Amino acid sequence: MGYQVLARKYRPQRFADVAGQDHVTRTLLNALSQNRIAHGYIFSGHRGIGKTSIARILAMSLNCRYTVGAPERPTPEPCGACDSCLEVRQGTAVDVIEIDAATNRGIDEIRELRDAARYSPARDRYKIYILDEAHQITEAAFNALLKTLEEPPAHVVFMMATTEPENIPQTIRSRCQHFSFHAVKFDDILDQLKMIAGQEQVAAEEGALALLAEAGDGSMRDALSIMDQAIASAPLEDGKPALSATQIRDLMGSVPNAVFERLLEAVAAGQSADLMEQLNVLLNAGHSPSTLARHMVRYLRNALMAKIDGEQSELLQISSDERARAARTAMLFTEEELTRNLQIVLRTFDDLNYRQEQRFHLELGLLKLIHAQRLLPLEELLSGVALGAGARSSAPAASPRPSSARTSSTASTSPRSTPAPEPPPPSKGISPFVSAGKTPPAIATVSTPAEVVRPAAEAVSSAAPPRPATPFPVTAGQASGFAETLTEGALAKQPHPIAEPETPATTAELADSVASPGTPSVDAICSAVVQALAAAGHTSASTLLAAGAWTIEGSGLRIEVAGMGKKMLSLTINAAAEKIIRQQLQQLGAPTRFMVVPGEGSAARSASVAAPTAGSVQQAALANPLVQRAKEIFNAEVRSVVDLRTP
């Protein structure tokens, strides 16, 4: 006899040999021992998991020459030695007819089957029909079989194997016992591959067999087919084929998961250039964009399952090394971020199927992963609004709103009579504080004009200098409504609030009242943060914060900067700068929650930076003819200069 592939050579011949289908084999063994034999069975499930094999084993058990309990057959398992069992195994049994329903699917073939079923078996106890790929049979052919299947002769048993049971008419399914097969677990496939490697005298690494089991994707037959191919291409060591993980990856054209781990590390760090460079290396090596996207989907799914249920979860059908890798990646993101990343990559994978420039779409999809890291969860934004509402309800009713009076007087003295536009609602990237344990989506800023925020600042510190009137008119109603979400309670209200002093407190007094012993002063915190930013290359951010007014409110820091809108503020104090600030605050033992808002700034610090140093960016900007001409035309002044070329 010629060579037999592993999938045929190691095909199960007993119920005990079938891996991963205990719920089916147990039921059939009990039915055989109790002689409760149905006239119709439907075996459905994934490809290559044992549907047809179990149908053949059941046929051997029904037609075995020995009765259950005999010395040759002590259990309902087939003996495997009698003529009937041997003929079924070899496919030559007269009374076991196996039909490929994909090619014999018409009504004429089914009519012939129905007519032949009337006659008694030639030798054995039952005449058994095994219909493989039964869902391919036409509806008319099923209707021709319906009556025979409902009231068959006592000697006939029908067995239908299918991967699409929903395509079998309900009238047929209701007349049969339906067994739904499960995909074979990773560990069961791996154990089977180890056994076969030992019997075939193949020297295989643990990682190589794990790759084969994972490539099987729940199908034992697929895993054995790939193993057969790998053995044929493996080099010989001491006369034995040697399987290695590298060889298996080269054979299947797959990418090691360590590559996807590095890609997601670049995503978590926000390093777009590093991400694109690694992707370029993969594409230049010959990997197709669709294959990379498909493997990344699987890796992200495993990381998400590790995040949800832990490293040892049954949801992870991968080796122990890959479980640890998925767990490391899961630590870089929250569950929401992993879910969003998986959705983005899935959509990218779908786009690649009908796009011309697949590389460009894959690059765009991976860049979206980095951009998505800057999104602010809606619940964080809503929590800030809720804090503001709670503070308003607990505030004294008699306390006036100085912002209303100030803005109304400004409106009356303004030469322009047109009303100001409604202030925009809080947008993404706005939260009262940024918690130390969360991944920062963006710098904490407040989308409020500094003139309206002023009353909240006055309630905390009276040391801030007065600011000139706003250059645009704001009505009293607009100012009061707009300041509702930025009261001092909304900024400093905590589960255990600190009682506010009856008289305005200075910054130093407030810091002493909330700081624990050993906590550095506000000036020390400011100096350390500014130096850390400057050392990391964030020159614009360090200059901006050095000129800001730093105060401690509740359990957090508030930094007011002058002459900076919320858009420019978010560009200057970006995610990288925010991370440095938080790390420095943790090292100092200072409050790690902070926010940076447009405001008055610090007069003392502003004076120190008002005179630009020679050769600085500030001096170059002020000396620019266009800037000087703009100052003359609009009678304006330059309060700060931001160099967007720096990180």
N, C-alpha and C positions, 0 to 999 in steps of 0.2 A: 504494500500500500504506500502511496506517495505521502509527502509531508502534509500534516494537518496543522492548520493555524491554531493558535492557543485558544481562541474563542470556541472552536469546535472540539479540540482535544480535551479541554477541561470543562465541558458542558456538564451541568449537574445531572446525575442519574438517580438521585434519591432526593426526597424532600429535605433531608437534613443537610444536603449539599448546597441548597439554595440560600444565598446570602441576602439578608435585609428584608425578607418577606415572611416573617414569623406569623403574622396575623393570617396569612393565606394558608400556609402549610399546616398550621395547627388546626384550622377549621376543616381542611380537607382530610387530615388524618383522623379526626374525630368522626367525620361523616363516613369514612371507610370502615372504621371499627364498629360503628353503629348501623352500618348498612343503609344509610340515608343518602342514597345516590339520586341526584337531580338529573333531569333529562336535558337541561341546557345550562351552560355556564358562559359568562362573559368575563374575560380577563383583560383589564384595561390599565394603562399606565405608560410611563416613560419608555423610550426605546432601550433595548438591550438590558432589561432588568429581570428577565426570566419568565415572561408570560408564556411563550411557546414551550419553553423547557418544562414548566410545571404542567402544561397541558399534556405533554408526552409522558411525564412521570405518572400523572393521573391515569392516562390510558394504560400504561404498564401495570399499575396497581389494579385496575378494573379487570384486565384480561390475564393477570398472572395465574399460572396453572395451580399454584398452591394457595390454600385458604389461609386466612389470618389465624395465627396461633399454631400453625404447623411447625415442626422443627426447622424446615427450610425457610419458613417465613413467620418468625415470632411476632412481628409488628405489622401494621398496615403498609409499611414500606414494601415496594416490589422486591422480589428476590433477586432479580437481575441476572439469573442464571438459566431460567427456563426458556423454551423456544419462543414463547410469546414475547417475553421481555427482550430477548435478543433481537427479534425481528423489529419491534418498535424502535429500539435503539438504532438499528441500522437503516430504518426507513423502508423495510420490505414487508411489513405486516399487511396481510390481505384485508383484515377487518378494521384496520386503523387507517382511514383515508385522510391525508393532509392536503388541503386545497389552498392554493394561493388565490385569495379572493380579489386581489388587485387585477389579475388577468382573467379570472373566471367570475366575472361580476354580473353578467347579463342574465336575463330571465330564462334563456334556453338552458344554460348550464345549471341553474338552480332547479329547473324542472327535471333534468336528468338526475340530479342528486335526490330530489324528492321521490322519484320513481324507484331509484335503487334502494332507498331506505326502507321500502316495504319488505324486502327479502331478509331472511334471517342471516346472521353471520355465518361465514363459511366454516369456521372452526372454533373461534373463541366465544366468550360469553356475551360480549357486546360488540355492536358495530358502531364505531366512533368516528365522527367527522370533526376534524380540526380545521377551522376556517381562519387563516391568518390574514391580517389587514381587513377585517370584516367590514369596516366602515366604508370600504370601496364598493360594496355591493349596491346596486341601484335600488331605488325605492320600489320599482315594479318587481324586481327579483325578491326583495324582502317580503312583499305582499304574497308572492307565490309560495314562500316558505312558511308563512304565518300559520296556516292551519296545521301543517305537519309539526311545527315547533310547539304548538299549543297542545296537541294530542298525538304525540309520536308513538310509534310501536314501543313495546317494553324493552326491546333489545337495542334501541338507538339512543346515543348520547351525543349532543352537539356541544362543541367547545369553540368559542369565538374569541380570538385575540385581536386587540385593536389599540391604537394610540389615540383615537378620537371617539370615545364612546358617545359623545353628544350627537354624532352623525348617524348613530344607529336609531331607528324609529323607536319611540316609546313603547309601542305595542310589542316589539321584539324584546326590549329590555325588561318589561314587566313579566315576561314568561320565562325569564332566566335568572339564575343566581349571579349577581354582579360582584366581582372581586376587584377592588381598586388597588393596584400595586403601588408601592412607594419607591421613590428614587433611592438607590443604594447609598448608604452613608459612606462618608469619606474613610472612616476607620475600617469598615467592612471591606471596602475595595483594597485598602492598603494591606490588610491582613491576607487577602487572597493573592495579591501580587507577591508578597513575601513568600508565601507557600509555593507559588508557581516558580519563582526565581530559584528557590532551593531545589525543587525537583528538576528544573531545566539546567541546573548547575551554571547559573548566571551570577557573576559578582556585581551586585547592584548597591549603590550608595542609598542611604536612607532618604536623602533629599531627592534623588532621581526617582525613586518609587513614589514619593509624595507628589512630585510633579505629574507623574503618570496618573495617579489617582485623582488629582485635581483636574487634569485634562479630561478624564472620563465624565465629569459633570454629572455624577449620579448614575452613569451607565457602566455596568461591568463589561459589557461587550466592547464599548468604545475604548475603555482603559486597556483591555487585552489586545485590541487591534493595534493601538499605539505602541504597546510594549513589544508586540511582535515585530513591528517596524524598527523599533529602537535596537532590539537584539540583532537584527540583520545589519544595522549600520554601526554597531559597536566595535571598537578595537578588541583584539584578543590579548589577554594577559594569562600566561601559563596555560594556553589552550582554551581558556574560558572567556566568553564575552563579558566585558566590563562596562556597566552603565554608570554614567556620571551625570550630575545635574546640568553641567554646561553642554554636554552632548545632547541631552533631551531638549534644552532650550533652543539650541541651533537646529535641531530636527523639526521642532514645531514652529520655529520662527517667533517664539515668545520673548518677552522682555522680563528680566528679573524684577521682582517687586521692590528691591532696594532702589531701583531707578525711580519708581513712583513715590517711594518714601522721600527721596531727595526733592522731587518736584513739589510735593506738598509742604515740605519744610520751607522751600522758597516762597510758596504761597503764603504760609503763615507769617513769614518775615517780611512780606511785601516787597520782595526783590524781583522786580519784573525782568531786569536784565539777566540775572542768573537763571531765571525760569526759561527765558527764550534761548539762552545759550545751551542749556541741557536738552531742550526740545530739538534744537538744530542738530546736535550730535546724534540724537536718535533717528531723526529723519534722514540725515546723511548716511547713516549706517544701513539704510535700506528698509526700515520699518515703515509700513504704510500708516497714514494718519488714522484710518478707521480701526486698524488693529490696536494702535496705541490707545485710542479713545475707549475701545471695548475693554481692554485690560484695566484701564484706569477706573472705569465704572465698577468693575468687580473689586478692585482694591478699595475704592471709596466705600462700597457697600460693606466690605469686611470691617473697615475702620468704624463705620457707623454702628454695626452690630457689636463690636468690641466696646464702643462707648455706651451703648444701651444696656448690655447684659454682661459685660466683663470679658476678660481675655479667655476664660475657659467655657464660654457659652456654647451650647449645642448648635447655635445659629451659625457658628464658624466651622465650615467643613474644609479646613486647611490644616497644615502641619503645625507642630508646636512653635517652630521658628517663625512661621508666617503669622501665627497668633500674636507672638510678642511684637512683631513688626507692626501689625495692625493696631495693637494697643498703644505703641509709641506714637503713631500718627494720630490716634484718637485724642491723646493728651494735648495736642496742639490746638484743637478746636472745641467749641461747644457742640452740643447735639444739634442745635438749630443751624449752626454754620456747616456742619457735615451734611445735614439734610439739604441745605441750599446748594452746597457744592456738588452733591450727587445729582441734584436736579439740573444744574447748569451743564454738567458733563453729559448727562443723558440726552439733553436737548441738542448739545453739540454733536453727539454720536448720531442722532437722528438726522441732523442737517447734512452730515457728511455723505449720507447715502444718495443724495440727489444734487450735490453741489459739484461744480467743475473744479474749483481751486480748493481742494480739501485741506491743503497745508494752511492756507490763510484762515480758514474757518476753525481749524484746530487751535492755531495760535490765538485767535480772537477769543475762543472759548476758555482757554487757560488764563488769558489776561482778565477775563470777567471774574475768575475766582479771586484774583487779587483785589479788584475793585469792589467786589461784594464784601470784603473784610471791613470796608469803611462804613457800611450801612449800620444805622442805629436801630435796634429793635423797637418796635412800636410801644411795647409795654414800658420801656425805660422812659420814653417821652411822656407817656400818660402818667407814670408815677410822679414825674415832676409837676404836672398839672394838679394831681391829687394832693400833693404836699402843699401847693399853693392854696388850694381850696380849704384844707384843714387849718392852715395858718390864718386865713381870713376869718374863719368862724370863731377862732379863739382870740382874735385881736380885740382890744377895747373899742367900744362903739364911739367913744368920744374923741378918739385920736383923729385929728384932721389929716388930710392928704396934702402935704405941701406941694406935691408935684402938680396938682390941679391948679393951685393958685399961680404957681410959677409959669406953667404953660399958658394959662389964660392971659396973664399979663404980657407974656411974649407975643401972643396972638394979637393983642390990642395995639401993641407998638410996632408990629411988623408992617412995612409998607405994602406988602402983597396982601390982597384980599381974597385970593382963591384958597379954598381949604386944602389942607395937606392930604395926600393919599392915605388910605387906610394902612396901618402898619401890617406887614406880612405876618402870617401865623408862624409859630415855631416850626422850623424845618428839621430835616435830618441832620444829625450831628450836634443836637442841642440837648443838654441834660444838666440839671443843677450840679451834680457832682459825678465824677468818674470813679467807680469803686476800684479798690486795689486788686481784687481778685478776678476782674473781668478783662476780657480782651477789648482794648479801647477801639471803638469804631471810628471815632474822629475826635478832634480836640473839643473839649467842653466849652462851648461859647453860648452866648445869649443873643438872639436876634432882636435886640431892643436898642433904640437910640440911647446914647449915654445920658441925655437930658431927662429921660423918663426914669432911668435906673437910679438917678441921683438920690431920691428920697430913701431907697433901700440902703444905699451906702451911708447916708447920714445917720441912720438908726444904729449903725454899727460903729462908725468912726467919724468924729467931727474934725479930724485933723486934715481932711482933704481940702484943698483950696477951692474957692468958688470958681465956677466956669462961666464963660460968657454965654449970652443967650444963643439959642439954637438958630442956625441960619435959615430955618424954614418954620412957618407958623404951624402950631399944633393947638387945637381947641381943647378946652377943659374936659369935655366928654371923651374925646379921643384919648387924652393922656390918662385919665382915671381908669378907663376900660383897658387900656393897654398895659398899665402898670399892675393890674390885678394879679397877674401870674408871676410878678417879680417883687412881691413884698418881702420884708425881712423874714417873715415866717416861712415863705416859700423857699427861701435860700438856706435858712438855718434851722427849720423845724425838724427835730429828730424825735425818736421814741422817748428819750429822756431829755427834754429841752432844758437849757440853762436859763434861769430867770434873768431877764434883761434889767439892767440898772435903771433907776428912775431918771438919772441925769445922763447925758451923752458921755460915753466912755471913750477914752483915747485908745489908739491901737495897742499901745504897750499895756494899758490896764486890762483890756479885753484878753490879750494874749496871756497875761498872768493869771486871769480868772479861769481859763479853760485848760491851760497847759499843765500837764503833770510835772512833778519835780524831775529835773534833768532834761526837759524838752528845750531845744534851742530857741533862741529868740527869732522873731520874724525877720530881722535884718540878717541874722546868721543863715536862716533857711534860704532867703533870697540870694545871698552871696554865693552859697554852695550850689544852688540850682543854676544860677547864671554861669558860674565857672564850669560846671559839668556840661552845659549846653555848648559853651564856647569851645571846650576841649574836644567835643564830638563833632565840631564843624558846623553847628547850627548857629551861625553868627547872628542872623536876623532875629531868631527867636530869643537869644540871650540878650541882645540889645533892647528888644521890645520889653521883655520882662524886667530888665534892670531899671527901666523907666516907669514901671507899673507901681500901683499902690497895693501892697500886700496886707491883708487882714485875715484874722482867724474868726470864722463864724461857725459856731456849733462845733462839729467834729471835722470841719473841712477848712480849706484855704480858699480865699477869694482874691483874685488878682485883677485889678482894673488897669487897663491900658488906654492911653489917650491917642486920638487921631487915627483910629483903625476901625474899619468896618468889619462886620462879621465874616464876609467872604474872604477878605485879605487875612483876617485873623486865623481862619481855618487853614489857609495855605501856609501861613508862617508857623503856627503851632500845629504841626502835622502829627501823624501817629507816631513817627519815630521820635520826635521831640517830646511828645507826651510820655512815651515809655521811659525816656531818660529822666524826666521830671519825677515820675512815680518811683523809679529806682532810687533816686537821690533822697526823696522824702522818706522812703523806707530805711535807708541807711542812717539818716539823722534821727529816726524815731519820731518824726513829725507826722501830722495828719496826712494820710495818703490820698484823701479825696480832695479834689481841687476843681476850680473852674476859672476860666479866663474870660472876662467880659469887656466890652467896650465901655470906657468910663473916663474919669478925670485924669488918671495917672498920678504920679507923685511929683510934686513941684520940686522937691529937693533933688530927686534923681533926674528929673527932666533938665534941671539946670546943668547937671553934670554932663549930660550928653548933648546939650544945645550947641556947644561949640564943637564942630566936627574936627577930628584929628587930621593931620596932614596926610594926604594920600589915601584917605578912607573913601568908602563908597558914598557916604553922606556928603563929603566935600565935593566929589565929582558930580553928584546930582545937583547940588546947590549952584555949582558953577556952570551948569549947562545953560546955554542961551535960551532954549525953549522953556526951561523951568523959570528962569528969570523973567522972560516975557509974559508967561502965564501969571506970575505973581503981580506984575504991573497991571495987566488987563483986569484981573478979577480982584485985585487988592487982597491977595491971599497970603497965607504964610505956610511954610512947610514944617509940619510938626514931627514927622518921622519918615525915614527912608527904609524901605524893605528891599533887600537884595534877593530876588527870586531865583537867582542862579545858584545859590547855596542850597544844600539839602535841607 
